[in-house]
């Protein structure tokens, strides 16, 4: 361990070292804190950080192991939480001065599970305003002149910068997959309803989903497994067993998987470098990829997602908008003004189309293992030019499908660009197994 700084270990590696006694949680957490002190002045990934509290949690983890007590899958591992996830011992300020100093009385359900799994809750990572469109101060760790993406800005940046091996984000459109792409991390959003949302800011009850950031595929799955369960308080949570996602990420595919690429009408938004990179990957994969011209209705789902998202946030957060309009950003105000004009009939029509999309994809994957798609239009835009176009995530989020982005491509100026895989609902383990195959196949071709 003397030659490797603990903060540079993957979560799986660190867990193994802690379990064997070669590394203490206190050493790992202190290394992460040192890394934060060294780099966060330029990145601004953290909305709340209490080093003493983090070290106290780590010391408790070390005592527990030394006493020979049972330990969880995340024992002693630092985790960052997007600042819309309620914590009883830390503020949850939701990326807006409206909630400055807000201190919840209870933990979110996923925080309860993190504590049970032995995780060290490191702190709260910066989110965009109310987890929507208006950026806050976080910068891209690869180049602070660029955005890390949003709305899970701080979570992606913190993992990419080596502040923590694991972090949690949320996605209502592209807010896990896109920042993971921009920051060069793995991002994983399981099937809708896999991870409970109780105690997490609600922007869209129909669309909000929780995902994970990590520096390896196996780590992203490890965290997802730890926070997955049924929760009767969450209407989208399903009451049946979840797939073993970590096992999927570690398992080799028994047969070469089949992929499909959709020639969608908005593919012209891709940067030249992203298009060239994707074409290169598909050339390596050869006849394992089928290109399809889908029906026009598939591209039209983008407007359906927007209608549901806007209608629901305007109503779920109506008190905030009515009582604090002067504190809402000029970026968000016109969206909420437009959202208030959406009729109930239009909203219900959009929900019906959403249900049709779910049914379509339920049948679609009988022939394919995964859809291959961009994770973003290209590399991260410059800071101040927004958090990036989420359109390459929109369809899959609307349908609630499991998605993972792999940091395989490079943009025009050398910033990372992700490649996204989308799998069948409730078969997240199969998607991760397919992603492992693709990683290995690309690495072998490059060797």
N, C-alpha and C positions, 0 to 999 in steps of 0.2 A: 504493500500500500504506500510505501514511502515515495515511490516514483510517480504515483498517480494522485492528483488532487481529487478528494472524494466527490466534489461537485461535478466532476466530469464523468463520473460513472453513470451508466444507465440505471434505471430503477431496479431492474432485475438483477444486475450485478451488485448494486448496493444492498439489496435485500439479502442476497446470498452471503455477502461479507458480514452483514450484521448478524445473521442467523448463526454463522460459524464463530463469531467472536472476533473476527479479524478487524472489524470496524464497529465503532460505537455510533449510535444515532447522534450523539452530541458532536462527534467529530464531523459527521456528514452535514448536520445543520450549520455548524460553525463555518465550514467551508463554503456552504451556500451563502451565508450571511456575508462572508468576506468578499465573495464574488459580486454580490449585490452592491456592497459598499464601493467596490472598485468600478463598477460599470453603470449603475442605475442613474447616476447623475446625468448621463447622456440619453438613457433609454426611457426612464420614467415609467417603468412597468407596474409599480406598486402604488395602490391607493391607501393601503394601511399595512404597516409592518411593525411588529413589536418583537425585537430580537430576544429580549428577556423571556417573554412568554413562549416563543418558539423553542428556546433552549430548555426551558422548564419542562415542556412536553417531551423533548428528546431525552432528558434525564429520567423522566418517568418511564419511558420506553426501555431505557437501558436497565433500570432497576427491575422492571418486570422480567426481562430476559434473564438477568443474573439470578433471579429467584426461581427460575425454572418454570414460570407460569406460561400458560398458553399464549401464543402470539398470532396476530392476524396476517393476512397476505401483504399488507402495506406497512408492517411493523417498522417504525422508526424512519419512514420515508417522508420527506417534505413534499407537501402538495400546495399549490397556489389555487385560490378560489376567485373566480370572477366576482366582481363587487356588486352582484345582484343576488348572491346566494346568502341567505340569512345565517348569521352566527351570533350566538348568545353572548360571546365574550369579545367580539370585535364589531366595530361599526360596519354597516352595510349601506352605502351612500348612493349607489345606483348611478354613478356618473353625472350627478347633477347637484348644484348647490341647494336645491329644494330639499334634499334629504341629508344635508351636511350634519354629521354627528348622530345620525339615526342609529339607535342601538336596539336590535330585536330582542324579544324576550326568550325566543326559542331558536334552536338550530333547525335549519332545513333538513329534510329527511336524508339527503345525501351526505350532509355533514355528520349526522348520527352514524351513518354507515362507515364513513371515513374514520371516525373515532373508534368504532368497534374493530375496524381492520387494523388499527394501530398507527394510522397516519399522523404525522405532525402537521397541523394546519398552520402553514407558514405565514399566511396573511392574505390580503385581498388585492387582486390585480385590477388594473384600470379597465373600465368599460367605456364605451361611447355613452352619450347621454341617453338614459333610460334604455340602454341596449338597442339603440336604433341607429340613426344615420349620422348624427353630429359627432365628429371626432373629438377626443380629448388629447392629452399631452403626450401619449406614448409614441416612441419612435421605433423604426426598424433596427434591430441589433446589427444587421449587416451593413447598414448605411443610414445614419440618423437623419439624412436629408429625405428619407422615404417613409411612408406609412407602414405600420405593421399589419394594416387591415383592421376590420372591425366586424362585429362589435366586441369580440373577445380579444381586444388588442393586447392588453397586458398579459393575459395567459399565454398567448402565442409567443410574445416577446420574451417573457420570463424563461420559458423552456428553451428557446433558441439561444438565449444569452448564457445559459448554464446556471441560472438563479435557482431553479428547482428542476428535478427530473420529470415532474408530473404537474399538470394543471388542468383545471376544469373550465369549460366554456359552455356557451349555449348557442343554438342556431335556430333562427326563425326563417332565414333565407339562406345566407351563406356564411354565417358568423363563426363557424369552426373551421370549415374546409378552406375558405379563402385566406384568413390570416395564417393558417398553417402553411399554405402554399407560399405566401409572401415571406414568411420567416424561415422557411426551410425545415419545418418540423413535420412529424406525422400528426395528422388530425383524424379523429375517428368519431363519427356520429352514428350510434346504433339505431336500429329500428325504433320508430316512434312508439313510446310507451314502455320501452325497456328500462329506462332510468326514471325514477319518480321526480316530479317537479315541485312537490309541496315545499313551501318556504323559499321559492325562487320567484323573482319578479315576473309577473304575468304580463306579457305584451300581446300574446295571441294564444288563447287556450287551444285552438285547433292546430297550431303550427309550431309552437315553442318546443324545442328538443334540447337535450343535454348531451355534450360530447367531451372528448378528452384530447389533450395534447401531450406528446412525449417525443423522445428522440429515437425511439425504436418502435417498430410495429408491435412487438411483444409487450412493451411497456404500455402502449395505448390500450391494448386489450386487457392487460392486468388491472388498470385503473377502472375500465368500464365494468369488468366483472365485479369489482369491489363495491360499486355503487348501483348495481342493478337489482331491482326487486319489485314486487307488487306493492302498490300503495293505494288503498281504497279511497283516499282523499283526492287522488288525481284521476280525472275521468278518462284520460288516455292510457292509464296504466292497465296492463292486461294480467289476468289471474291465471297464468300458466307458466311453466318453467322457461327460463331463459337459456339460450345456447351457451356452451362453455367457450367464451371468446378467446381466453388465453390459450386453450388447447388448440383452437383453430389457427391462431397465429404461429404456433409452434409446429404444426403438423404439415407434412409434405402432401401435396395433391397426389392422389392415386392415379389420376389420369390428367393429361394435359387439358387445361380448361379452354372453353370457347368464349370469345369476347364479341361484343357488337359495338360499333361506332355509329351514332346517329348523325346524319348530315342535317343539322338543325339550321333554321333560317338566321339565327344570330351567331353562327360560327364565324361570320366575317368580322366579328369584334376581336378575334384572336390577334395578338401581336404576331409579327413575322417569325420571331424567335420561338414563341410558344408553338406555333403551327409547325415549324420545322422540327422541333423537338418531338412533338407528338407523332408526326409522320415518320420520324426515325424509329421511334419505339414500335410503331405498327409495322414498319418494314422488317424489323427484327422478328416480330411475331408471325409474319407471313399469313398463311391461310388460317391461322387461329383467330383472326379478326374478320368479321363480316361487316361490311358497310351497308347501311340501310337509309333510304329516303323515307322518313316517317310521314304519317298523315299530318296535314297542316295543323290539326287540332293540338298536337303535342307542343308545338311552339306557342300556341295561344294560351297554354297553361300559365305562362309568365304573368299575364294580366289577371288571371284567376287568383294566383298567390297574392298579388299586390292588393286585390280587393278584400280578400279575407284578412290579411295582415293589418291593413289600414283601418278597416271597419272595427276590428276587435281591439286594437290598441286605443283607438279613440274612445271606446266604451269601457274597457278594463281600467284605463287610467283617466277616466273622465274627471274625477275630483282633482287630480293633479293639474290637468289642463285648465279647468275652470277657475281654480283657486290660485294658480301660480303662473298664469299666462305670461306675465312680464319676465319670468325667469326661464322661459322656454327659448331655445335658440332659434334664430331666424332660419336655420336649416330645417328644423322640424315643424315650425308653425304652418307653412303652406301645406304640408302633408296632412296635418291634423285638420286644417280647414277643409281640404278636399275630402278627407275621410268622413267628415260629418255630413257630407252630402250624399253618401252612399245609402241607398234605401235598404230596408230589411229584405225586400223581395230580391234585390240585386245580390245581396249577401247570401241569401238562401240558395239562389241559383249557383253562385260560386261554390258553395259547399257541396251541391249536387255534382258539379263537375269534378271537384276534388275526389268524391267517392268513386266516380267513374274512372278517374286516373288510377286510383288504388286498385280497382278491379282489373284494369288493363294490365298493370304490371304484375299482378298476381298470376296471370296466365302467361305473360311474356317470357318469364325466366325458365319455362320448361325446355327451351332450346339453347339457352345461353347461361354461362356461369356468372358473368358480370358485364355491365356496360362500362366501356372505357371512355373517359371524357376529360376535358380540361378541368382543373380545379379553380382556375381564374383565367382572365383574359390574357395575362402575361405577368411580368414582374410587378412589384409594388409601385404604385404611383408616387410621385413626390409628395412629401408632407405638405398639407394645405390644399391638396387637390382631391380631397375625399378619401374614403377608405377602400375604394376599388369596386368594380362592377361585380355584383353577386350572381349574374344571370346564369352562369354555368353550374350553379348549385340549386337554382330555383325549382326546377321540375322535380328533382329527387327529394327535396325537402317537403314540397307540397304532398307528394305521395308517401312520405314517411319511410322511405327506403334507407337501409344502412349504407353509409358512404365512408370511404377512407381516402386520404390523399397521401401520396408517396413523394418525398422530395427527390425527384429524379431528373428534373430539367433545369435549364439555366436561361435567364433572360438576356436582353440586349446589352446590359451593362454589367452582367455577371451576378445579378441577384437571383435567388432561387425561384423556381416555378414548380408547382406540384402537378402531378398526374393523378386524376381521380378515378376510382373504381366504385361502381354502384352495384349492389347485389339484391337478391330477393328478400322481401320482408321476412323477419323471424329466422333467417338463415345467416346470421351475422358471422358465425363460425366458418361457414363456407366462403363468405366474402373474404375473410382474413386469410384463410388458407390459399385462396386464389391470389391475394395480394402478395403473400409470401412466395408463391410460385413465380409471379411476375418479377419481383425483386431479384430472385435468384437467376431467372432466365436472362434478364437485362445485364446483371453483373457478369454472368458467364460469357455473354456475347461481347462485352467490353474488354474482357481479359485477354 
